[in-house]
């Protein structure tokens, strides 16, 4: 079983290696993931997988990328990453900023100190515990994703998590050109 934690700048080289060894995954600049909800799976002091989400609105998220090191696949790591993210997202309230980190947090401690000195408001903590009696509590979540139409293995995996196909985006991918299946998860 892997330790699932928030990803950090020190993880980016390993994330890049996993991403490049996963041709079906989105091939984005890993440093951009620090602006989103980045989760990593860690085992024996190495990153074995990662998942990146963005918050679209209270209770609504998009899975931007999910990949597991080829040597570590079929061990439940992707499921563990998703379930950890789902638990975290259920704790977010309507007042939590859409972006989990301020831009200053991504550019080192010196920029963060400068922001504080300038009197900039710092974002609220990303996680706040709430009870289901709290009107801001997200007891229901929706998570969307796009997956290559030809990637049947990923589609089957996402269905096992509770995602359902909702539409098809023609010519969504460019390298190689391909349509995307849009899938949605809705918790109850």
Buried (B, 14 or more C-beta within 10 A) or exposed (E): EBEBBBBEBEBBEBBBBBBEEBEEBBEEEBEEBBBBBBBBBBBEEEBBBBBBBBBEEBBBBBBBBBBBBEEBBEBBBBEBBBEBBBEBBBBBBEEBBEBBBBEBBBBEEEBBEEBEEEEEEEBEEBBBEBEEEEEEBBEEBBBBBBBBBBBEEBBEBBEEBBBEBEEEEEEBBEEEEBBBBBBBBBBE
